[in-house]
Amino acid sequence: MKKKQLEITLERLEGFSEPSFQKEQYATPASVAAEMLFLAALKGDLGTVCDLGSGTGMLAIGAALLGARAIGVEIDSKALTVAKRNAKSLGADVEFIHGDVNSVHLKGIDTVIMNPPFGAQKASRGDRAFLCRALATAKTIYSLHNQGSEGFIRRFVKPYTVQEIYRIPFPLKRCFEFHSEDVKIIEVELYRITC
Ligand code: SAH
């Protein structure tokens, strides 16, 4: 499958029905997900993949469509229902686990691919909890963060190291009341972290 094909396929997925601001529920745009997953595929990192905070399934389903064994962990049962429906509609084989990333212990995972809760301005508690769990789960991690997170991420992940930082355009759609424009392109940073 080509990257554009994957993007078009993922665009069809159903999103969050009632996104929760507290849980920072924001589906990764299909263009960004396709970019992330193709980078991971090129590096040979799509063996057994886990998406922490899998939401409506964007990253886990995309990984499965590229041949990975994919697992998604999600705390919100409504999002999980949508994710399962999405996987079924595309014939993607994904194991979805209902749980808190802080208390789920997974074995045999090669790669974590995630879009963790960003925190409004800077690295939040959410980022930290997700990163901690990712470090405890896999030897290779792809994690999406706000611009300007590099110093924090490099320090936080030690003794793991940041191998690459990819800057990816991210179309931010209006979905919460306080967003004023309909679509705004921001740039996000995808970190590839290994031990
Ligand atoms: N991975 C998806 C969703 C990203 S939004 C995508 O890329 O589209 C972040 C997701 O993390 C939300 O679905 C939110 O419900 C979930 N989440 C937040 N805190 C969580 C926790 N402690 N445990 C599991 N999931 C959590």
py3Dmol code that shows the C-alpha trace and the ligand (Angstrom):
import py3Dmol

protein = """\
ATOM      1  CA  MET A   1       0.000   0.000   0.000  1.00  0.00           C
ATOM      2  CA  LYS A   2       1.254   3.496  -0.825  1.00  0.00           C
ATOM      3  CA  LYS A   3       1.313   6.287   1.731  1.00  0.00           C
ATOM      4  CA  LYS A   4      -1.386   8.273  -0.040  1.00  0.00           C
ATOM      5  CA  GLN A   5      -3.597   5.185  -0.191  1.00  0.00           C
ATOM      6  CA  LEU A   6      -3.202   4.626   3.520  1.00  0.00           C
ATOM      7  CA  GLU A   7      -4.044   8.269   4.184  1.00  0.00           C
ATOM      8  CA  ILE A   8      -7.198   8.100   2.066  1.00  0.00           C
ATOM      9  CA  THR A   9      -8.241   4.871   3.769  1.00  0.00           C
ATOM     10  CA  LEU A  10      -7.683   6.293   7.263  1.00  0.00           C
ATOM     11  CA  GLU A  11      -9.594   9.454   6.380  1.00  0.00           C
ATOM     12  CA  ARG A  12     -12.718   7.336   6.270  1.00  0.00           C
ATOM     13  CA  LEU A  13     -12.478   6.424   9.950  1.00  0.00           C
ATOM     14  CA  GLU A  14     -15.123   7.654  12.317  1.00  0.00           C
ATOM     15  CA  GLY A  15     -13.818  10.184  14.866  1.00  0.00           C
ATOM     16  CA  PHE A  16     -14.607  10.882  18.534  1.00  0.00           C
ATOM     17  CA  SER A  17     -18.350  11.451  18.984  1.00  0.00           C
ATOM     18  CA  GLU A  18     -18.027  13.642  22.070  1.00  0.00           C
ATOM     19  CA  PRO A  19     -14.353  14.523  22.416  1.00  0.00           C
ATOM     20  CA  SER A  20     -13.328  15.094  26.029  1.00  0.00           C
ATOM     21  CA  PHE A  21     -11.110  18.100  26.567  1.00  0.00           C
ATOM     22  CA  GLN A  22      -9.834  16.649  29.856  1.00  0.00           C
ATOM     23  CA  LYS A  23      -8.603  13.495  28.179  1.00  0.00           C
ATOM     24  CA  GLU A  24      -7.282  15.562  25.246  1.00  0.00           C
ATOM     25  CA  GLN A  25      -9.153  13.418  22.792  1.00  0.00           C
ATOM     26  CA  TYR A  26      -7.989  14.500  19.394  1.00  0.00           C
ATOM     27  CA  ALA A  27      -7.632  11.963  16.613  1.00  0.00           C
ATOM     28  CA  THR A  28      -4.363  12.089  14.739  1.00  0.00           C
ATOM     29  CA  PRO A  29      -5.160  13.441  11.259  1.00  0.00           C
ATOM     30  CA  ALA A  30      -4.926  10.729   8.588  1.00  0.00           C
ATOM     31  CA  SER A  31      -2.084  12.553   6.804  1.00  0.00           C
ATOM     32  CA  VAL A  32      -0.015  12.612   9.999  1.00  0.00           C
ATOM     33  CA  ALA A  33      -0.819   8.991  10.870  1.00  0.00           C
ATOM     34  CA  ALA A  34       0.199   7.836   7.374  1.00  0.00           C
ATOM     35  CA  GLU A  35       3.455   9.800   7.647  1.00  0.00           C
ATOM     36  CA  MET A  36       4.270   8.325  11.072  1.00  0.00           C
ATOM     37  CA  LEU A  37       3.465   4.773  10.043  1.00  0.00           C
ATOM     38  CA  PHE A  38       5.468   4.925   6.825  1.00  0.00           C
ATOM     39  CA  LEU A  39       8.491   6.252   8.690  1.00  0.00           C
ATOM     40  CA  ALA A  40       8.154   3.341  11.102  1.00  0.00           C
ATOM     41  CA  ALA A  41       7.717   0.852   8.253  1.00  0.00           C
ATOM     42  CA  LEU A  42      10.870   2.150   6.507  1.00  0.00           C
ATOM     43  CA  LYS A  43      12.838   1.623   9.709  1.00  0.00           C
ATOM     44  CA  GLY A  44      11.517  -1.931  10.022  1.00  0.00           C
ATOM     45  CA  ASP A  45       9.705  -1.020  13.242  1.00  0.00           C
ATOM     46  CA  LEU A  46       6.269  -2.442  12.452  1.00  0.00           C
ATOM     47  CA  GLY A  47       6.495  -5.840  14.128  1.00  0.00           C
ATOM     48  CA  THR A  48       4.291  -5.984  17.208  1.00  0.00           C
ATOM     49  CA  VAL A  49       3.056  -2.462  17.756  1.00  0.00           C
ATOM     50  CA  CYS A  50       1.144  -0.902  20.619  1.00  0.00           C
ATOM     51  CA  ASP A  51      -0.739   2.402  20.496  1.00  0.00           C
ATOM     52  CA  LEU A  52      -1.058   3.842  24.009  1.00  0.00           C
ATOM     53  CA  GLY A  53      -4.275   5.873  24.184  1.00  0.00           C
ATOM     54  CA  SER A  54      -5.593   4.427  20.948  1.00  0.00           C
ATOM     55  CA  GLY A  55      -8.696   6.630  20.779  1.00  0.00           C
ATOM     56  CA  THR A  56     -10.756   5.835  17.716  1.00  0.00           C
ATOM     57  CA  GLY A  57      -8.021   3.566  16.404  1.00  0.00           C
ATOM     58  CA  MET A  58      -6.213   5.722  13.843  1.00  0.00           C
ATOM     59  CA  LEU A  59      -2.641   4.607  14.569  1.00  0.00           C
ATOM     60  CA  ALA A  60      -3.344   1.015  15.599  1.00  0.00           C
ATOM     61  CA  ILE A  61      -5.559   0.364  12.582  1.00  0.00           C
ATOM     62  CA  GLY A  62      -3.057   2.030  10.241  1.00  0.00           C
ATOM     63  CA  ALA A  63      -0.267  -0.131  11.651  1.00  0.00           C
ATOM     64  CA  ALA A  64      -2.362  -3.279  11.165  1.00  0.00           C
ATOM     65  CA  LEU A  65      -3.092  -2.301   7.568  1.00  0.00           C
ATOM     66  CA  LEU A  66       0.675  -2.100   6.991  1.00  0.00           C
ATOM     67  CA  GLY A  67       1.125  -5.616   8.314  1.00  0.00           C
ATOM     68  CA  ALA A  68       1.895  -5.056  11.989  1.00  0.00           C
ATOM     69  CA  ARG A  69       0.439  -7.060  14.841  1.00  0.00           C
ATOM     70  CA  ALA A  70      -1.368  -4.165  16.460  1.00  0.00           C
ATOM     71  CA  ILE A  71      -2.635  -3.561  19.970  1.00  0.00           C
ATOM     72  CA  GLY A  72      -4.443  -0.472  21.249  1.00  0.00           C
ATOM     73  CA  VAL A  73      -4.931   0.533  24.895  1.00  0.00           C
ATOM     74  CA  GLU A  74      -7.681   3.039  25.664  1.00  0.00           C
ATOM     75  CA  ILE A  75      -9.324   4.247  28.866  1.00  0.00           C
ATOM     76  CA  ASP A  76     -12.533   5.554  27.309  1.00  0.00           C
ATOM     77  CA  SER A  77     -15.062   2.875  26.471  1.00  0.00           C
ATOM     78  CA  LYS A  78     -16.938   5.071  23.992  1.00  0.00           C
ATOM     79  CA  ALA A  79     -13.758   5.674  21.994  1.00  0.00           C
ATOM     80  CA  LEU A  80     -13.055   1.963  22.176  1.00  0.00           C
ATOM     81  CA  THR A  81     -16.439   1.125  20.682  1.00  0.00           C
ATOM     82  CA  VAL A  82     -15.760   3.481  17.773  1.00  0.00           C
ATOM     83  CA  ALA A  83     -12.264   2.029  17.322  1.00  0.00           C
ATOM     84  CA  LYS A  84     -13.598  -1.517  17.124  1.00  0.00           C
ATOM     85  CA  ARG A  85     -16.213  -0.450  14.589  1.00  0.00           C
ATOM     86  CA  ASN A  86     -13.515   1.325  12.560  1.00  0.00           C
ATOM     87  CA  ALA A  87     -11.266  -1.737  12.566  1.00  0.00           C
ATOM     88  CA  LYS A  88     -14.109  -3.966  11.490  1.00  0.00           C
ATOM     89  CA  SER A  89     -15.129  -1.663   8.662  1.00  0.00           C
ATOM     90  CA  LEU A  90     -11.625  -1.850   7.188  1.00  0.00           C
ATOM     91  CA  GLY A  91     -11.058  -5.517   7.962  1.00  0.00           C
ATOM     92  CA  ALA A  92      -8.101  -4.587  10.186  1.00  0.00           C
ATOM     93  CA  ASP A  93      -7.131  -7.070  12.872  1.00  0.00           C
ATOM     94  CA  VAL A  94      -6.407  -5.051  16.030  1.00  0.00           C
ATOM     95  CA  GLU A  95      -6.528  -6.160  19.654  1.00  0.00           C
ATOM     96  CA  PHE A  96      -8.106  -3.349  21.677  1.00  0.00           C
ATOM     97  CA  ILE A  97      -7.632  -3.360  25.438  1.00  0.00           C
ATOM     98  CA  HIS A  98      -9.837  -1.310  27.740  1.00  0.00           C
ATOM     99  CA  GLY A  99      -7.536   0.113  30.395  1.00  0.00           C
ATOM    100  CA  ASP A 100      -5.432   2.897  31.825  1.00  0.00           C
ATOM    101  CA  VAL A 101      -1.958   3.142  30.329  1.00  0.00           C
ATOM    102  CA  ASN A 102      -0.655   3.567  33.881  1.00  0.00           C
ATOM    103  CA  SER A 103      -1.804   0.147  34.963  1.00  0.00           C
ATOM    104  CA  VAL A 104      -1.620  -2.010  31.859  1.00  0.00           C
ATOM    105  CA  HIS A 105       1.474  -4.185  31.558  1.00  0.00           C
ATOM    106  CA  LEU A 106       2.164  -5.563  28.128  1.00  0.00           C
ATOM    107  CA  LYS A 107       4.819  -8.029  27.061  1.00  0.00           C
ATOM    108  CA  GLY A 108       6.325  -8.770  23.677  1.00  0.00           C
ATOM    109  CA  ILE A 109       5.838  -5.308  22.188  1.00  0.00           C
ATOM    110  CA  ASP A 110       8.535  -4.163  19.719  1.00  0.00           C
ATOM    111  CA  THR A 111       7.323  -0.636  19.137  1.00  0.00           C
ATOM    112  CA  VAL A 112       5.041   1.879  20.801  1.00  0.00           C
ATOM    113  CA  ILE A 113       3.460   4.381  18.428  1.00  0.00           C
ATOM    114  CA  MET A 114       1.485   7.094  20.152  1.00  0.00           C
ATOM    115  CA  ASN A 115       0.010  10.551  20.073  1.00  0.00           C
ATOM    116  CA  PRO A 116      -0.110  11.202  23.809  1.00  0.00           C
ATOM    117  CA  PRO A 117      -2.137  13.968  25.430  1.00  0.00           C
ATOM    118  CA  PHE A 118      -0.053  17.077  24.691  1.00  0.00           C
ATOM    119  CA  GLY A 119      -0.863  19.378  27.564  1.00  0.00           C
ATOM    120  CA  ALA A 120      -2.029  22.815  26.484  1.00  0.00           C
ATOM    121  CA  GLN A 121       1.283  24.654  26.357  1.00  0.00           C
ATOM    122  CA  LYS A 122       4.117  22.419  27.323  1.00  0.00           C
ATOM    123  CA  ALA A 123       4.882  18.844  28.215  1.00  0.00           C
ATOM    124  CA  SER A 124       2.119  17.842  30.583  1.00  0.00           C
ATOM    125  CA  ARG A 125       1.638  15.156  33.159  1.00  0.00           C
ATOM    126  CA  GLY A 126      -0.066  13.283  30.346  1.00  0.00           C
ATOM    127  CA  ASP A 127       3.065  13.275  28.247  1.00  0.00           C
ATOM    128  CA  ARG A 128       5.081  12.024  31.186  1.00  0.00           C
ATOM    129  CA  ALA A 129       2.775   9.165  32.150  1.00  0.00           C
ATOM    130  CA  PHE A 130       2.521   8.001  28.551  1.00  0.00           C
ATOM    131  CA  LEU A 131       6.264   8.277  27.989  1.00  0.00           C
ATOM    132  CA  CYS A 132       6.977   6.342  31.197  1.00  0.00           C
ATOM    133  CA  ARG A 133       4.704   3.539  30.117  1.00  0.00           C
ATOM    134  CA  ALA A 134       6.149   3.542  26.603  1.00  0.00           C
ATOM    135  CA  LEU A 135       9.685   3.247  27.996  1.00  0.00           C
ATOM    136  CA  ALA A 136       8.597   0.317  30.149  1.00  0.00           C
ATOM    137  CA  THR A 137       6.880  -1.378  27.217  1.00  0.00           C
ATOM    138  CA  ALA A 138       9.111  -1.287  24.119  1.00  0.00           C
ATOM    139  CA  LYS A 139      12.644  -0.745  22.849  1.00  0.00           C
ATOM    140  CA  THR A 140      11.488   1.602  20.118  1.00  0.00           C
ATOM    141  CA  ILE A 141       9.030   4.445  20.563  1.00  0.00           C
ATOM    142  CA  TYR A 142       7.421   6.861  18.136  1.00  0.00           C
ATOM    143  CA  SER A 143       5.828   9.715  20.010  1.00  0.00           C
ATOM    144  CA  LEU A 144       4.223  12.906  18.750  1.00  0.00           C
ATOM    145  CA  HIS A 145       4.788  16.128  20.693  1.00  0.00           C
ATOM    146  CA  ASN A 146       4.388  19.868  20.532  1.00  0.00           C
ATOM    147  CA  GLN A 147       7.113  21.896  18.922  1.00  0.00           C
ATOM    148  CA  GLY A 148       9.868  22.772  21.329  1.00  0.00           C
ATOM    149  CA  SER A 149       9.686  19.563  23.392  1.00  0.00           C
ATOM    150  CA  GLU A 150      13.179  18.380  22.461  1.00  0.00           C
ATOM    151  CA  GLY A 151      15.024  19.370  25.648  1.00  0.00           C
ATOM    152  CA  PHE A 152      12.376  17.820  27.861  1.00  0.00           C
ATOM    153  CA  ILE A 153      12.115  14.617  25.821  1.00  0.00           C
ATOM    154  CA  ARG A 154      15.875  14.064  25.626  1.00  0.00           C
ATOM    155  CA  ARG A 155      16.228  14.411  29.389  1.00  0.00           C
ATOM    156  CA  PHE A 156      13.101  12.493  30.257  1.00  0.00           C
ATOM    157  CA  VAL A 157      13.764   9.354  28.210  1.00  0.00           C
ATOM    158  CA  LYS A 158      17.309   8.679  29.452  1.00  0.00           C
ATOM    159  CA  PRO A 159      18.916   6.139  29.247  1.00  0.00           C
ATOM    160  CA  TYR A 160      16.892   5.781  26.031  1.00  0.00           C
ATOM    161  CA  THR A 161      18.025   8.163  23.299  1.00  0.00           C
ATOM    162  CA  VAL A 162      16.276  10.249  20.690  1.00  0.00           C
ATOM    163  CA  GLN A 163      17.443   8.934  17.324  1.00  0.00           C
ATOM    164  CA  GLU A 164      15.450  11.167  15.011  1.00  0.00           C
ATOM    165  CA  ILE A 165      13.048  14.080  15.194  1.00  0.00           C
ATOM    166  CA  TYR A 166      10.716  14.501  12.241  1.00  0.00           C
ATOM    167  CA  ARG A 167       8.771  17.752  11.863  1.00  0.00           C
ATOM    168  CA  ILE A 168       5.313  17.024  10.485  1.00  0.00           C
ATOM    169  CA  PRO A 169       2.604  19.500   9.410  1.00  0.00           C
ATOM    170  CA  PHE A 170      -0.481  18.897  11.505  1.00  0.00           C
ATOM    171  CA  PRO A 171      -3.881  20.205  10.396  1.00  0.00           C
ATOM    172  CA  LEU A 172      -5.624  21.192  13.585  1.00  0.00           C
ATOM    173  CA  LYS A 173      -9.388  21.242  13.055  1.00  0.00           C
ATOM    174  CA  ARG A 174     -11.710  23.302  15.185  1.00  0.00           C
ATOM    175  CA  CYS A 175     -13.276  20.930  17.671  1.00  0.00           C
ATOM    176  CA  PHE A 176     -13.370  22.744  20.988  1.00  0.00           C
ATOM    177  CA  GLU A 177     -15.279  25.984  21.599  1.00  0.00           C
ATOM    178  CA  PHE A 178     -12.220  28.136  22.199  1.00  0.00           C
ATOM    179  CA  HIS A 179     -10.560  27.350  18.872  1.00  0.00           C
ATOM    180  CA  SER A 180     -11.265  30.304  16.613  1.00  0.00           C
ATOM    181  CA  GLU A 181     -10.209  29.170  13.128  1.00  0.00           C
ATOM    182  CA  ASP A 182     -11.643  26.180  11.285  1.00  0.00           C
ATOM    183  CA  VAL A 183      -8.342  24.609  10.313  1.00  0.00           C
ATOM    184  CA  LYS A 184      -4.935  25.758  11.356  1.00  0.00           C
ATOM    185  CA  ILE A 185      -1.715  24.066  10.284  1.00  0.00           C
ATOM    186  CA  ILE A 186       0.732  23.657  13.111  1.00  0.00           C
ATOM    187  CA  GLU A 187       3.967  21.730  13.117  1.00  0.00           C
ATOM    188  CA  VAL A 188       4.466  18.845  15.488  1.00  0.00           C
ATOM    189  CA  GLU A 189       7.523  16.812  16.323  1.00  0.00           C
ATOM    190  CA  LEU A 190       7.659  13.060  15.945  1.00  0.00           C
ATOM    191  CA  TYR A 191      10.355  11.526  18.106  1.00  0.00           C
ATOM    192  CA  ARG A 192      11.923   8.169  17.379  1.00  0.00           C
ATOM    193  CA  ILE A 193      13.367   6.960  20.641  1.00  0.00           C
ATOM    194  CA  THR A 194      15.336   3.768  21.158  1.00  0.00           C
ATOM    195  CA  CYS A 195      17.253   2.090  23.954  1.00  0.00           C
TER     196      CYS A 195
END
"""
ligand_1 = """\
26
SAH
N -4.065 7.445 19.409
C -5.277 8.106 18.934
C -5.906 9.051 19.966
C -5.015 10.150 20.507
S -5.860 11.175 21.685
C -4.963 8.795 17.649
O -3.772 8.910 17.343
O -5.868 9.225 16.944
C -5.289 10.466 23.217
C -6.121 9.302 23.700
O -5.594 8.871 24.946
C -7.597 9.609 23.948
O -8.384 8.699 23.262
C -7.772 9.452 25.455
O -9.059 8.949 25.844
C -6.674 8.464 25.771
N -6.221 8.487 27.153
C -6.019 9.576 27.961
N -5.563 9.189 29.166
C -5.467 7.828 29.123
C -5.024 6.832 30.052
N -4.591 7.185 31.264
N -5.048 5.537 29.673
C -5.468 5.165 28.436
N -5.886 6.061 27.515
C -5.886 7.367 27.847
"""
view = py3Dmol.view(width=600, height=400)
view.addModel(protein, "pdb")
view.setStyle({"model": 0}, {"cartoon": {"style": "trace"}})
view.addModel(ligand_1, "xyz")
view.setStyle({"model": 1}, {"stick": {}})
view.zoomTo()
view.show()
